[in-house]
């Protein structure tokens, strides 16, 4: 299960991002904004890396690990960009077999990222899907 947060904003500048070698999909600038804010809240986060669906960072806190991804496809005539942030909780085979360490609807990292987007990203049209 993953949480998806979609929103639109002018805050990030996809044109200034490093080229994604897999596909021309933006997302690095969202993660570069998010990572220091996560660190302020006692989460460890890796540098953004490219993936075929956008960009990701690995996030850890108290023995729990996540993969947080961001992607957006800017339209040339539109100043605002539509973004999606995807949050997945990493679970090992034993967690999956025994139903442990599940991603809950009130997951603290997902709640923090949603709060930061609502507060600091200049975001509009925010939609949260907690059942993906």
Phi and psi in radians as a Rosetta constraint file:
Dihedral C 1 N 2 CA 2 C 2 CIRCULARHARMONIC -2.392 0.35
Dihedral N 2 CA 2 C 2 N 3 CIRCULARHARMONIC 2.730 0.35
Dihedral C 2 N 3 CA 3 C 3 CIRCULARHARMONIC -1.819 0.35
Dihedral N 3 CA 3 C 3 N 4 CIRCULARHARMONIC 2.352 0.35
Dihedral C 3 N 4 CA 4 C 4 CIRCULARHARMONIC -2.036 0.35
Dihedral N 4 CA 4 C 4 N 5 CIRCULARHARMONIC 2.329 0.35
Dihedral C 4 N 5 CA 5 C 5 CIRCULARHARMONIC -2.144 0.35
Dihedral N 5 CA 5 C 5 N 6 CIRCULARHARMONIC 2.021 0.35
Dihedral C 5 N 6 CA 6 C 6 CIRCULARHARMONIC -1.920 0.35
Dihedral N 6 CA 6 C 6 N 7 CIRCULARHARMONIC 2.551 0.35
Dihedral C 6 N 7 CA 7 C 7 CIRCULARHARMONIC -2.880 0.35
Dihedral N 7 CA 7 C 7 N 8 CIRCULARHARMONIC 2.930 0.35
Dihedral C 7 N 8 CA 8 C 8 CIRCULARHARMONIC -2.195 0.35
Dihedral N 8 CA 8 C 8 N 9 CIRCULARHARMONIC 2.540 0.35
Dihedral C 8 N 9 CA 9 C 9 CIRCULARHARMONIC -2.849 0.35
Dihedral N 9 CA 9 C 9 N 10 CIRCULARHARMONIC 2.822 0.35
Dihedral C 9 N 10 CA 10 C 10 CIRCULARHARMONIC -1.752 0.35
Dihedral N 10 CA 10 C 10 N 11 CIRCULARHARMONIC -0.029 0.35
Dihedral C 10 N 11 CA 11 C 11 CIRCULARHARMONIC -1.087 0.35
Dihedral N 11 CA 11 C 11 N 12 CIRCULARHARMONIC -0.648 0.35
Dihedral C 11 N 12 CA 12 C 12 CIRCULARHARMONIC -1.737 0.35
Dihedral N 12 CA 12 C 12 N 13 CIRCULARHARMONIC 2.654 0.35
Dihedral C 12 N 13 CA 13 C 13 CIRCULARHARMONIC -2.065 0.35
Dihedral N 13 CA 13 C 13 N 14 CIRCULARHARMONIC 1.548 0.35
Dihedral C 13 N 14 CA 14 C 14 CIRCULARHARMONIC -1.024 0.35
Dihedral N 14 CA 14 C 14 N 15 CIRCULARHARMONIC -0.526 0.35
Dihedral C 14 N 15 CA 15 C 15 CIRCULARHARMONIC -1.143 0.35
Dihedral N 15 CA 15 C 15 N 16 CIRCULARHARMONIC -0.391 0.35
Dihedral C 15 N 16 CA 16 C 16 CIRCULARHARMONIC -1.634 0.35
Dihedral N 16 CA 16 C 16 N 17 CIRCULARHARMONIC 0.014 0.35
Dihedral C 16 N 17 CA 17 C 17 CIRCULARHARMONIC -1.352 0.35
Dihedral N 17 CA 17 C 17 N 18 CIRCULARHARMONIC 2.694 0.35
Dihedral C 17 N 18 CA 18 C 18 CIRCULARHARMONIC -1.110 0.35
Dihedral N 18 CA 18 C 18 N 19 CIRCULARHARMONIC 2.509 0.35
Dihedral C 18 N 19 CA 19 C 19 CIRCULARHARMONIC -1.142 0.35
Dihedral N 19 CA 19 C 19 N 20 CIRCULARHARMONIC 2.242 0.35
Dihedral C 19 N 20 CA 20 C 20 CIRCULARHARMONIC -1.289 0.35
Dihedral N 20 CA 20 C 20 N 21 CIRCULARHARMONIC 2.078 0.35
Dihedral C 20 N 21 CA 21 C 21 CIRCULARHARMONIC -1.235 0.35
Dihedral N 21 CA 21 C 21 N 22 CIRCULARHARMONIC -0.321 0.35
Dihedral C 21 N 22 CA 22 C 22 CIRCULARHARMONIC -1.467 0.35
Dihedral N 22 CA 22 C 22 N 23 CIRCULARHARMONIC -0.897 0.35
Dihedral C 22 N 23 CA 23 C 23 CIRCULARHARMONIC -2.594 0.35
Dihedral N 23 CA 23 C 23 N 24 CIRCULARHARMONIC 2.698 0.35
Dihedral C 23 N 24 CA 24 C 24 CIRCULARHARMONIC -1.370 0.35
Dihedral N 24 CA 24 C 24 N 25 CIRCULARHARMONIC 1.164 0.35
Dihedral C 24 N 25 CA 25 C 25 CIRCULARHARMONIC -2.055 0.35
Dihedral N 25 CA 25 C 25 N 26 CIRCULARHARMONIC 2.278 0.35
Dihedral C 25 N 26 CA 26 C 26 CIRCULARHARMONIC -1.416 0.35
Dihedral N 26 CA 26 C 26 N 27 CIRCULARHARMONIC 2.967 0.35
Dihedral C 26 N 27 CA 27 C 27 CIRCULARHARMONIC 2.687 0.35
Dihedral N 27 CA 27 C 27 N 28 CIRCULARHARMONIC -0.340 0.35
Dihedral C 27 N 28 CA 28 C 28 CIRCULARHARMONIC -1.039 0.35
Dihedral N 28 CA 28 C 28 N 29 CIRCULARHARMONIC -0.722 0.35
Dihedral C 28 N 29 CA 29 C 29 CIRCULARHARMONIC -1.152 0.35
Dihedral N 29 CA 29 C 29 N 30 CIRCULARHARMONIC -0.577 0.35
Dihedral C 29 N 30 CA 30 C 30 CIRCULARHARMONIC -1.129 0.35
Dihedral N 30 CA 30 C 30 N 31 CIRCULARHARMONIC -0.805 0.35
Dihedral C 30 N 31 CA 31 C 31 CIRCULARHARMONIC -1.199 0.35
Dihedral N 31 CA 31 C 31 N 32 CIRCULARHARMONIC -0.623 0.35
Dihedral C 31 N 32 CA 32 C 32 CIRCULARHARMONIC -1.128 0.35
Dihedral N 32 CA 32 C 32 N 33 CIRCULARHARMONIC -0.520 0.35
Dihedral C 32 N 33 CA 33 C 33 CIRCULARHARMONIC -1.311 0.35
Dihedral N 33 CA 33 C 33 N 34 CIRCULARHARMONIC -0.718 0.35
Dihedral C 33 N 34 CA 34 C 34 CIRCULARHARMONIC -1.306 0.35
Dihedral N 34 CA 34 C 34 N 35 CIRCULARHARMONIC -0.674 0.35
Dihedral C 34 N 35 CA 35 C 35 CIRCULARHARMONIC -0.993 0.35
Dihedral N 35 CA 35 C 35 N 36 CIRCULARHARMONIC -0.850 0.35
Dihedral C 35 N 36 CA 36 C 36 CIRCULARHARMONIC -1.081 0.35
Dihedral N 36 CA 36 C 36 N 37 CIRCULARHARMONIC -0.578 0.35
Dihedral C 36 N 37 CA 37 C 37 CIRCULARHARMONIC -1.206 0.35
Dihedral N 37 CA 37 C 37 N 38 CIRCULARHARMONIC -0.637 0.35
Dihedral C 37 N 38 CA 38 C 38 CIRCULARHARMONIC -1.154 0.35
Dihedral N 38 CA 38 C 38 N 39 CIRCULARHARMONIC -0.731 0.35
Dihedral C 38 N 39 CA 39 C 39 CIRCULARHARMONIC -1.095 0.35
Dihedral N 39 CA 39 C 39 N 40 CIRCULARHARMONIC -0.636 0.35
Dihedral C 39 N 40 CA 40 C 40 CIRCULARHARMONIC -1.088 0.35
Dihedral N 40 CA 40 C 40 N 41 CIRCULARHARMONIC -0.390 0.35
Dihedral C 40 N 41 CA 41 C 41 CIRCULARHARMONIC -1.860 0.35
Dihedral N 41 CA 41 C 41 N 42 CIRCULARHARMONIC 0.483 0.35
Dihedral C 41 N 42 CA 42 C 42 CIRCULARHARMONIC 1.182 0.35
Dihedral N 42 CA 42 C 42 N 43 CIRCULARHARMONIC 0.450 0.35
Dihedral C 42 N 43 CA 43 C 43 CIRCULARHARMONIC -1.803 0.35
Dihedral N 43 CA 43 C 43 N 44 CIRCULARHARMONIC 2.526 0.35
Dihedral C 43 N 44 CA 44 C 44 CIRCULARHARMONIC -1.709 0.35
Dihedral N 44 CA 44 C 44 N 45 CIRCULARHARMONIC 2.441 0.35
Dihedral C 44 N 45 CA 45 C 45 CIRCULARHARMONIC -2.470 0.35
Dihedral N 45 CA 45 C 45 N 46 CIRCULARHARMONIC 2.430 0.35
Dihedral C 45 N 46 CA 46 C 46 CIRCULARHARMONIC -1.400 0.35
Dihedral N 46 CA 46 C 46 N 47 CIRCULARHARMONIC 2.899 0.35
Dihedral C 46 N 47 CA 47 C 47 CIRCULARHARMONIC -1.139 0.35
Dihedral N 47 CA 47 C 47 N 48 CIRCULARHARMONIC 2.560 0.35
Dihedral C 47 N 48 CA 48 C 48 CIRCULARHARMONIC -1.052 0.35
Dihedral N 48 CA 48 C 48 N 49 CIRCULARHARMONIC 2.487 0.35
Dihedral C 48 N 49 CA 49 C 49 CIRCULARHARMONIC -2.337 0.35
Dihedral N 49 CA 49 C 49 N 50 CIRCULARHARMONIC 2.686 0.35
Dihedral C 49 N 50 CA 50 C 50 CIRCULARHARMONIC -1.405 0.35
Dihedral N 50 CA 50 C 50 N 51 CIRCULARHARMONIC 2.590 0.35
Dihedral C 50 N 51 CA 51 C 51 CIRCULARHARMONIC -2.467 0.35
Dihedral N 51 CA 51 C 51 N 52 CIRCULARHARMONIC 2.873 0.35
Dihedral C 51 N 52 CA 52 C 52 CIRCULARHARMONIC -1.181 0.35
Dihedral N 52 CA 52 C 52 N 53 CIRCULARHARMONIC -0.318 0.35
Dihedral C 52 N 53 CA 53 C 53 CIRCULARHARMONIC -1.785 0.35
Dihedral N 53 CA 53 C 53 N 54 CIRCULARHARMONIC 0.043 0.35
Dihedral C 53 N 54 CA 54 C 54 CIRCULARHARMONIC 2.585 0.35
Dihedral N 54 CA 54 C 54 N 55 CIRCULARHARMONIC -2.248 0.35
Dihedral C 54 N 55 CA 55 C 55 CIRCULARHARMONIC -2.305 0.35
Dihedral N 55 CA 55 C 55 N 56 CIRCULARHARMONIC 2.701 0.35
Dihedral C 55 N 56 CA 56 C 56 CIRCULARHARMONIC -2.495 0.35
Dihedral N 56 CA 56 C 56 N 57 CIRCULARHARMONIC 2.833 0.35
Dihedral C 56 N 57 CA 57 C 57 CIRCULARHARMONIC -2.420 0.35
Dihedral N 57 CA 57 C 57 N 58 CIRCULARHARMONIC 2.531 0.35
Dihedral C 57 N 58 CA 58 C 58 CIRCULARHARMONIC -1.623 0.35
Dihedral N 58 CA 58 C 58 N 59 CIRCULARHARMONIC 2.293 0.35
Dihedral C 58 N 59 CA 59 C 59 CIRCULARHARMONIC -2.144 0.35
Dihedral N 59 CA 59 C 59 N 60 CIRCULARHARMONIC 2.402 0.35
Dihedral C 59 N 60 CA 60 C 60 CIRCULARHARMONIC -2.351 0.35
Dihedral N 60 CA 60 C 60 N 61 CIRCULARHARMONIC 2.623 0.35
Dihedral C 60 N 61 CA 61 C 61 CIRCULARHARMONIC -2.877 0.35
Dihedral N 61 CA 61 C 61 N 62 CIRCULARHARMONIC 2.238 0.35
Dihedral C 61 N 62 CA 62 C 62 CIRCULARHARMONIC 0.853 0.35
Dihedral N 62 CA 62 C 62 N 63 CIRCULARHARMONIC 0.766 0.35
Dihedral C 62 N 63 CA 63 C 63 CIRCULARHARMONIC 1.385 0.35
Dihedral N 63 CA 63 C 63 N 64 CIRCULARHARMONIC 0.010 0.35
Dihedral C 63 N 64 CA 64 C 64 CIRCULARHARMONIC -1.813 0.35
Dihedral N 64 CA 64 C 64 N 65 CIRCULARHARMONIC 2.365 0.35
Dihedral C 64 N 65 CA 65 C 65 CIRCULARHARMONIC -2.176 0.35
Dihedral N 65 CA 65 C 65 N 66 CIRCULARHARMONIC 2.634 0.35
Dihedral C 65 N 66 CA 66 C 66 CIRCULARHARMONIC -2.389 0.35
Dihedral N 66 CA 66 C 66 N 67 CIRCULARHARMONIC 2.851 0.35
Dihedral C 66 N 67 CA 67 C 67 CIRCULARHARMONIC -2.095 0.35
Dihedral N 67 CA 67 C 67 N 68 CIRCULARHARMONIC 2.161 0.35
Dihedral C 67 N 68 CA 68 C 68 CIRCULARHARMONIC -1.985 0.35
Dihedral N 68 CA 68 C 68 N 69 CIRCULARHARMONIC 2.154 0.35
Dihedral C 68 N 69 CA 69 C 69 CIRCULARHARMONIC -2.042 0.35
Dihedral N 69 CA 69 C 69 N 70 CIRCULARHARMONIC 2.741 0.35
Dihedral C 69 N 70 CA 70 C 70 CIRCULARHARMONIC -2.465 0.35
Dihedral N 70 CA 70 C 70 N 71 CIRCULARHARMONIC 2.452 0.35
Dihedral C 70 N 71 CA 71 C 71 CIRCULARHARMONIC -2.623 0.35
Dihedral N 71 CA 71 C 71 N 72 CIRCULARHARMONIC 2.641 0.35
Dihedral C 71 N 72 CA 72 C 72 CIRCULARHARMONIC -2.809 0.35
Dihedral N 72 CA 72 C 72 N 73 CIRCULARHARMONIC 2.613 0.35
Dihedral C 72 N 73 CA 73 C 73 CIRCULARHARMONIC -2.213 0.35
Dihedral N 73 CA 73 C 73 N 74 CIRCULARHARMONIC 1.686 0.35
Dihedral C 73 N 74 CA 74 C 74 CIRCULARHARMONIC -1.151 0.35
Dihedral N 74 CA 74 C 74 N 75 CIRCULARHARMONIC 2.480 0.35
Dihedral C 74 N 75 CA 75 C 75 CIRCULARHARMONIC -1.708 0.35
Dihedral N 75 CA 75 C 75 N 76 CIRCULARHARMONIC 2.418 0.35
Dihedral C 75 N 76 CA 76 C 76 CIRCULARHARMONIC -1.031 0.35
Dihedral N 76 CA 76 C 76 N 77 CIRCULARHARMONIC -0.624 0.35
Dihedral C 76 N 77 CA 77 C 77 CIRCULARHARMONIC -1.657 0.35
Dihedral N 77 CA 77 C 77 N 78 CIRCULARHARMONIC 0.046 0.35
Dihedral C 77 N 78 CA 78 C 78 CIRCULARHARMONIC -2.011 0.35
Dihedral N 78 CA 78 C 78 N 79 CIRCULARHARMONIC 2.206 0.35
Dihedral C 78 N 79 CA 79 C 79 CIRCULARHARMONIC -1.286 0.35
Dihedral N 79 CA 79 C 79 N 80 CIRCULARHARMONIC -0.662 0.35
Dihedral C 79 N 80 CA 80 C 80 CIRCULARHARMONIC -1.428 0.35
Dihedral N 80 CA 80 C 80 N 81 CIRCULARHARMONIC 2.526 0.35
Dihedral C 80 N 81 CA 81 C 81 CIRCULARHARMONIC -1.987 0.35
Dihedral N 81 CA 81 C 81 N 82 CIRCULARHARMONIC 2.434 0.35
Dihedral C 81 N 82 CA 82 C 82 CIRCULARHARMONIC -1.525 0.35
Dihedral N 82 CA 82 C 82 N 83 CIRCULARHARMONIC 2.239 0.35
Dihedral C 82 N 83 CA 83 C 83 CIRCULARHARMONIC -2.130 0.35
Dihedral N 83 CA 83 C 83 N 84 CIRCULARHARMONIC 2.715 0.35
Dihedral C 83 N 84 CA 84 C 84 CIRCULARHARMONIC -2.304 0.35
Dihedral N 84 CA 84 C 84 N 85 CIRCULARHARMONIC 2.270 0.35
Dihedral C 84 N 85 CA 85 C 85 CIRCULARHARMONIC -1.945 0.35
Dihedral N 85 CA 85 C 85 N 86 CIRCULARHARMONIC 2.224 0.35
Dihedral C 85 N 86 CA 86 C 86 CIRCULARHARMONIC -2.006 0.35
Dihedral N 86 CA 86 C 86 N 87 CIRCULARHARMONIC 2.261 0.35
Dihedral C 86 N 87 CA 87 C 87 CIRCULARHARMONIC -2.100 0.35
Dihedral N 87 CA 87 C 87 N 88 CIRCULARHARMONIC 2.091 0.35
Dihedral C 87 N 88 CA 88 C 88 CIRCULARHARMONIC -2.139 0.35
Dihedral N 88 CA 88 C 88 N 89 CIRCULARHARMONIC 2.412 0.35
Dihedral C 88 N 89 CA 89 C 89 CIRCULARHARMONIC -1.601 0.35
Dihedral N 89 CA 89 C 89 N 90 CIRCULARHARMONIC 2.257 0.35
Dihedral C 89 N 90 CA 90 C 90 CIRCULARHARMONIC -1.372 0.35
Dihedral N 90 CA 90 C 90 N 91 CIRCULARHARMONIC 2.284 0.35
Dihedral C 90 N 91 CA 91 C 91 CIRCULARHARMONIC -2.328 0.35
Dihedral N 91 CA 91 C 91 N 92 CIRCULARHARMONIC 2.387 0.35
Dihedral C 91 N 92 CA 92 C 92 CIRCULARHARMONIC -1.434 0.35
Dihedral N 92 CA 92 C 92 N 93 CIRCULARHARMONIC 3.072 0.35
Dihedral C 92 N 93 CA 93 C 93 CIRCULARHARMONIC -1.073 0.35
Dihedral N 93 CA 93 C 93 N 94 CIRCULARHARMONIC -0.634 0.35
Dihedral C 93 N 94 CA 94 C 94 CIRCULARHARMONIC -1.214 0.35
Dihedral N 94 CA 94 C 94 N 95 CIRCULARHARMONIC -0.656 0.35
Dihedral C 94 N 95 CA 95 C 95 CIRCULARHARMONIC -1.027 0.35
Dihedral N 95 CA 95 C 95 N 96 CIRCULARHARMONIC -0.773 0.35
Dihedral C 95 N 96 CA 96 C 96 CIRCULARHARMONIC -1.200 0.35
Dihedral N 96 CA 96 C 96 N 97 CIRCULARHARMONIC -0.747 0.35
Dihedral C 96 N 97 CA 97 C 97 CIRCULARHARMONIC -1.117 0.35
Dihedral N 97 CA 97 C 97 N 98 CIRCULARHARMONIC -0.687 0.35
Dihedral C 97 N 98 CA 98 C 98 CIRCULARHARMONIC -1.780 0.35
Dihedral N 98 CA 98 C 98 N 99 CIRCULARHARMONIC 0.136 0.35
Dihedral C 98 N 99 CA 99 C 99 CIRCULARHARMONIC 1.189 0.35
Dihedral N 99 CA 99 C 99 N 100 CIRCULARHARMONIC 0.490 0.35
Dihedral C 99 N 100 CA 100 C 100 CIRCULARHARMONIC -1.680 0.35
Dihedral N 100 CA 100 C 100 N 101 CIRCULARHARMONIC 2.837 0.35
Dihedral C 100 N 101 CA 101 C 101 CIRCULARHARMONIC 0.988 0.35
Dihedral N 101 CA 101 C 101 N 102 CIRCULARHARMONIC 0.666 0.35
Dihedral C 101 N 102 CA 102 C 102 CIRCULARHARMONIC -1.312 0.35
Dihedral N 102 CA 102 C 102 N 103 CIRCULARHARMONIC 2.712 0.35
Dihedral C 102 N 103 CA 103 C 103 CIRCULARHARMONIC -1.432 0.35
Dihedral N 103 CA 103 C 103 N 104 CIRCULARHARMONIC 1.971 0.35
Dihedral C 103 N 104 CA 104 C 104 CIRCULARHARMONIC -1.664 0.35
Dihedral N 104 CA 104 C 104 N 105 CIRCULARHARMONIC 2.841 0.35
Dihedral C 104 N 105 CA 105 C 105 CIRCULARHARMONIC -1.115 0.35
Dihedral N 105 CA 105 C 105 N 106 CIRCULARHARMONIC -0.419 0.35
Dihedral C 105 N 106 CA 106 C 106 CIRCULARHARMONIC -1.870 0.35
Dihedral N 106 CA 106 C 106 N 107 CIRCULARHARMONIC 0.540 0.35
Dihedral C 106 N 107 CA 107 C 107 CIRCULARHARMONIC -0.951 0.35
Dihedral N 107 CA 107 C 107 N 108 CIRCULARHARMONIC 2.301 0.35
Dihedral C 107 N 108 CA 108 C 108 CIRCULARHARMONIC -1.119 0.35
Dihedral N 108 CA 108 C 108 N 109 CIRCULARHARMONIC -0.662 0.35
Dihedral C 108 N 109 CA 109 C 109 CIRCULARHARMONIC -1.191 0.35
Dihedral N 109 CA 109 C 109 N 110 CIRCULARHARMONIC -0.765 0.35
Dihedral C 109 N 110 CA 110 C 110 CIRCULARHARMONIC -1.069 0.35
Dihedral N 110 CA 110 C 110 N 111 CIRCULARHARMONIC -0.718 0.35
Dihedral C 110 N 111 CA 111 C 111 CIRCULARHARMONIC -1.122 0.35
Dihedral N 111 CA 111 C 111 N 112 CIRCULARHARMONIC -0.717 0.35
Dihedral C 111 N 112 CA 112 C 112 CIRCULARHARMONIC -1.123 0.35
Dihedral N 112 CA 112 C 112 N 113 CIRCULARHARMONIC -0.816 0.35
Dihedral C 112 N 113 CA 113 C 113 CIRCULARHARMONIC -1.105 0.35
Dihedral N 113 CA 113 C 113 N 114 CIRCULARHARMONIC -0.732 0.35
Dihedral C 113 N 114 CA 114 C 114 CIRCULARHARMONIC -1.060 0.35
Dihedral N 114 CA 114 C 114 N 115 CIRCULARHARMONIC -0.770 0.35
Dihedral C 114 N 115 CA 115 C 115 CIRCULARHARMONIC -1.062 0.35
Dihedral N 115 CA 115 C 115 N 116 CIRCULARHARMONIC -0.776 0.35
Dihedral C 115 N 116 CA 116 C 116 CIRCULARHARMONIC -1.119 0.35
Dihedral N 116 CA 116 C 116 N 117 CIRCULARHARMONIC -0.723 0.35
Dihedral C 116 N 117 CA 117 C 117 CIRCULARHARMONIC -1.113 0.35
Dihedral N 117 CA 117 C 117 N 118 CIRCULARHARMONIC -0.765 0.35
Dihedral C 117 N 118 CA 118 C 118 CIRCULARHARMONIC -1.144 0.35
Dihedral N 118 CA 118 C 118 N 119 CIRCULARHARMONIC -0.619 0.35
Dihedral C 118 N 119 CA 119 C 119 CIRCULARHARMONIC -1.544 0.35
Dihedral N 119 CA 119 C 119 N 120 CIRCULARHARMONIC -0.768 0.35
Dihedral C 119 N 120 CA 120 C 120 CIRCULARHARMONIC -2.045 0.35
Dihedral N 120 CA 120 C 120 N 121 CIRCULARHARMONIC -0.039 0.35
Dihedral C 120 N 121 CA 121 C 121 CIRCULARHARMONIC -1.755 0.35
Dihedral N 121 CA 121 C 121 N 122 CIRCULARHARMONIC 0.018 0.35
Dihedral C 121 N 122 CA 122 C 122 CIRCULARHARMONIC 1.051 0.35
Dihedral N 122 CA 122 C 122 N 123 CIRCULARHARMONIC 0.576 0.35
Dihedral C 122 N 123 CA 123 C 123 CIRCULARHARMONIC -1.442 0.35
Dihedral N 123 CA 123 C 123 N 124 CIRCULARHARMONIC 2.570 0.35
Dihedral C 123 N 124 CA 124 C 124 CIRCULARHARMONIC -2.273 0.35
Dihedral N 124 CA 124 C 124 N 125 CIRCULARHARMONIC 2.935 0.35
Dihedral C 124 N 125 CA 125 C 125 CIRCULARHARMONIC 0.909 0.35
Dihedral N 125 CA 125 C 125 N 126 CIRCULARHARMONIC 0.801 0.35
Dihedral C 125 N 126 CA 126 C 126 CIRCULARHARMONIC -1.368 0.35
Dihedral N 126 CA 126 C 126 N 127 CIRCULARHARMONIC 2.279 0.35
Dihedral C 126 N 127 CA 127 C 127 CIRCULARHARMONIC -2.341 0.35
Dihedral N 127 CA 127 C 127 N 128 CIRCULARHARMONIC 2.276 0.35
Dihedral C 127 N 128 CA 128 C 128 CIRCULARHARMONIC -2.010 0.35
Dihedral N 128 CA 128 C 128 N 129 CIRCULARHARMONIC 2.186 0.35
Dihedral C 128 N 129 CA 129 C 129 CIRCULARHARMONIC -2.012 0.35
Dihedral N 129 CA 129 C 129 N 130 CIRCULARHARMONIC 1.901 0.35
Dihedral C 129 N 130 CA 130 C 130 CIRCULARHARMONIC -1.702 0.35
Dihedral N 130 CA 130 C 130 N 131 CIRCULARHARMONIC 0.115 0.35
Dihedral C 130 N 131 CA 131 C 131 CIRCULARHARMONIC -2.109 0.35
Dihedral N 131 CA 131 C 131 N 132 CIRCULARHARMONIC 0.463 0.35
